[in-house]
Amino acid sequence: MNLHAVRAIYRFEMARTWRTLMQSIVSPVVSTSLYFVVFGAAIGSRIPEVGGISYGAFIVPGLIMLSLLTQSISNASFGIYFPKFTGTIYELLSAPVSYLEIVFANVGAAATKSIIVGLIILATAGLFVPLRIDHPLWMLAFLVLTSVTFSLVGFIIGIWADGFEKLQVVPLLIVTPLAFLGGTFYSIDMLPPPWQQIALFNPVVYLVSGCRWSFYGQADVSLALSLGMTLAFLALSLAIVAWILKTGYRLKT
């Protein structure tokens, strides 16, 4: 692997983050903080505790996952689509850099940005509610796995999209609804029995549940199932990216 090329692309993508600090870091943190304040104040007054945890603290892992999902997809999709839009991707493809190295650098940069945002949100939440993290290593593991997985999803969307409007289709119509219905602001145990079973078909449930377990030792599903489903989704994303690299789908045209 050409580590010099990977490092150069990675540093370029990270440099773009610092040039657009308000959009890349400040905006998602402020938006998520507003979710925290509004939902914590409006619903927290009616639901003081969930499973012995104050409602404000209960929603923190879900808000972190919500931010990671949206930011990972946004960063990775824009990072690969914008060179396609401007035509500079042909310079990259003609350089002695393999497709694998391009994916590795772009996905790595997108995941890094998302993890930074997630950690800032975690620190910000600590100013509002008392937090505890029972399993910090597991928390970091879920942060990394989620960021990498959805950065791969974002890369796929960026390759597939042929217009800026298509970059928003999947996040707005699929990912965001799944995140809101995936236990971000509630436990699926609070749902009626039929909806509890339906909720288990939502992959975001397993991400949020695993992250919440790492904080409080409580989860809607077992840790093994959360981890297994997360790894399965990661494997699926890797398989699709591998197919794109093998066929050159929308890269060679």
C-alpha positions in Angstrom: 0.0 0.0 0.0 1.2 3.5 -0.9 1.1 5.0 2.6 2.5 8.3 1.3 -0.6 8.7 -1.0 -3.0 7.6 1.7 -1.5 10.1 4.1 -1.7 12.9 1.5 -5.4 12.3 0.7 -6.2 11.9 4.4 -4.4 15.2 5.3 -6.2 17.0 2.4 -9.6 15.9 3.6 -8.8 16.7 7.2 -7.5 20.2 6.1 -10.9 20.8 4.5 -12.5 20.2 7.9 -10.4 23.0 9.5 -11.1 25.3 6.6 -14.9 24.8 7.1 -14.9 24.6 10.9 -18.4 26.1 11.3 -20.0 23.6 8.9 -17.9 20.5 9.8 -17.7 20.7 13.6 -19.6 23.6 15.2 -22.9 23.2 13.2 -23.5 19.4 14.1 -22.5 20.0 17.7 -24.9 22.9 18.1 -27.7 21.0 16.3 -27.3 18.0 18.5 -27.1 20.2 21.6 -30.4 21.7 20.6 -31.9 18.2 20.3 -30.5 17.5 23.8 -31.9 20.6 25.3 -35.3 20.5 23.7 -36.0 16.8 24.1 -34.4 16.7 27.5 -36.5 19.6 28.7 -39.8 18.8 27.0 -39.9 15.0 27.5 -37.6 14.8 30.5 -40.2 16.7 32.6 -42.7 13.9 31.8 -40.3 10.9 31.9 -38.0 11.6 34.8 -36.2 8.3 34.5 -35.8 5.3 32.1 -34.5 2.2 33.7 -33.2 4.2 36.7 -31.3 6.6 34.5 -32.4 10.3 34.2 -34.0 10.9 30.8 -31.4 13.6 29.9 -28.5 11.2 30.5 -30.4 8.3 28.8 -30.6 10.1 25.4 -26.9 11.0 25.3 -25.7 7.7 23.6 -28.5 7.9 21.1 -27.7 11.5 20.2 -24.0 10.6 19.8 -25.0 7.7 17.4 -27.4 10.0 15.5 -24.6 12.5 15.0 -22.1 9.8 14.0 -24.6 8.3 11.4 -25.4 11.6 9.7 -21.9 13.1 9.8 -20.1 9.9 8.6 -22.4 9.7 5.6 -22.2 13.4 4.9 -18.4 13.6 5.2 -17.7 10.5 3.1 -20.3 11.2 0.4 -19.3 14.8 -0.2 -15.6 13.9 0.0 -15.8 11.5 -3.0 -18.6 13.3 -4.9 -17.1 16.8 -5.0 -14.0 15.7 -6.9 -16.3 13.9 -9.4 -18.3 17.1 -9.7 -15.3 19.3 -10.3 -13.5 16.8 -12.5 -10.4 16.6 -10.2 -11.1 12.9 -9.6 -9.5 12.1 -13.0 -6.2 13.5 -11.8 -6.5 11.3 -8.7 -7.4 8.2 -10.8 -4.5 8.8 -13.2 -2.0 9.1 -10.3 -0.2 6.0 -9.0 -2.9 5.5 -6.3 -5.1 2.4 -6.2 -8.8 2.5 -5.6 -8.3 0.8 -2.3 -5.9 3.6 -1.1 -8.5 6.2 -2.2 -11.2 4.4 -0.2 -8.9 3.9 2.8 -8.0 7.6 3.0 -11.4 9.0 2.3 -13.2 6.7 4.7 -10.5 7.2 7.3 -10.8 11.0 7.2 -14.6 10.9 7.3 -14.6 8.5 10.3 -12.1 10.7 12.1 -14.2 13.8 11.6 -17.3 12.0 12.9 -15.5 10.6 16.0 -14.2 14.1 16.8 -17.7 15.5 16.6 -19.1 12.6 18.7 -16.5 13.2 21.5 -17.2 16.9 21.5 -20.9 16.2 21.9 -20.1 13.8 24.7 -18.1 16.5 26.5 -20.8 19.0 25.9 -23.5 16.6 27.3 -21.4 16.3 30.4 -22.0 20.0 31.1 -25.8 19.4 31.2 -26.3 16.1 32.9 -24.3 13.7 35.1 -22.8 11.0 32.9 -21.0 7.8 33.6 -19.3 5.4 31.2 -19.2 1.9 32.6 -17.3 0.4 29.7 -15.2 3.2 28.0 -13.3 0.7 25.7 -16.6 -0.7 24.4 -17.8 2.9 23.9 -14.8 3.7 21.7 -15.2 0.5 19.8 -18.8 1.3 18.9 -17.8 4.8 18.0 -15.2 3.6 15.6 -17.2 0.7 14.1 -20.2 3.0 13.5 -18.1 5.8 12.0 -16.2 3.5 9.7 -19.4 1.6 8.7 -21.4 4.6 7.8 -18.4 6.4 6.2 -18.4 3.4 3.8 -22.1 3.9 3.3 -21.4 7.5 2.5 -18.7 6.6 0.1 -21.1 4.3 -1.7 -23.7 7.1 -1.9 -21.1 9.6 -3.2 -20.1 7.2 -6.0 -23.7 6.5 -6.9 -24.9 10.1 -6.8 -24.9 12.1 -10.1 -26.2 15.3 -8.5 -26.1 17.1 -5.2 -29.7 16.4 -4.6 -29.0 12.6 -4.6 -26.5 13.1 -1.8 -29.4 14.0 0.4 -31.9 11.3 -0.7 -30.6 8.4 1.4 -29.7 10.4 4.6 -33.0 12.3 4.6 -35.5 9.6 3.5 -33.8 6.5 5.0 -31.1 7.1 7.6 -32.6 9.9 9.6 -36.1 8.2 10.0 -34.3 5.0 11.0 -32.3 6.9 13.5 -35.3 8.5 15.1 -37.2 5.2 15.2 -34.2 3.3 16.4 -34.4 4.1 20.1 -32.5 7.3 20.0 -34.9 9.1 22.4 -36.6 6.1 24.0 -36.2 2.4 24.9 -38.0 0.1 22.6 -39.3 -1.7 25.7 -41.6 1.4 26.0 -43.3 0.4 22.7 -46.4 -1.9 22.4 -45.3 -5.6 21.9 -46.0 -5.7 18.1 -43.9 -2.6 17.5 -41.1 -4.0 19.7 -40.7 -6.8 17.2 -40.9 -4.5 14.2 -38.2 -2.3 15.7 -35.8 -5.2 15.8 -35.6 -5.0 12.0 -34.1 -1.5 12.3 -30.3 -1.8 12.2 -29.9 1.5 14.1 -31.5 -0.1 17.2 -28.4 -2.3 17.6 -26.0 0.6 17.2 -27.8 2.7 19.8 -28.4 -0.3 22.1 -24.7 -1.2 22.1 -23.6 2.3 22.7 -26.1 2.8 25.6 -24.9 -0.5 27.1 -21.3 0.8 27.1 -22.5 3.9 29.1 -24.9 2.4 31.6 -24.8 -1.4 31.3 -28.4 -1.4 30.1 -29.6 -2.2 26.5 -32.6 -3.2 24.5 -30.8 -6.1 23.0 -27.8 -8.1 24.1 -24.2 -6.8 23.6 -23.4 -9.9 21.5 -26.3 -9.2 19.2 -25.5 -5.5 18.9 -21.9 -6.2 18.1 -22.8 -9.0 15.6 -25.3 -6.8 13.7 -22.9 -3.9 13.6 -20.1 -6.2 12.2 -22.6 -7.7 9.7 -23.5 -4.2 8.4 -19.9 -3.3 8.2 -19.2 -6.5 6.2 -22.1 -5.7 3.8 -20.8 -2.2 3.3 -17.3 -3.6 2.6 -18.7 -6.1 0.1 -20.5 -3.3 -1.8 -17.4 -1.2 -1.9 -15.3 -4.1 -3.0 -17.8 -4.6 -5.9 -17.4 -1.0 -6.8 -13.7 -1.2 -6.9 -13.7 -4.4 -8.9 -16.2 -3.2 -11.5 -15.2 0.5 -11.5 -18.8 1.4 -11.1 -19.2 5.2 -11.9 -15.4 5.6 -11.4 -14.3 4.7 -14.9 -17.0 6.7 -16.7 
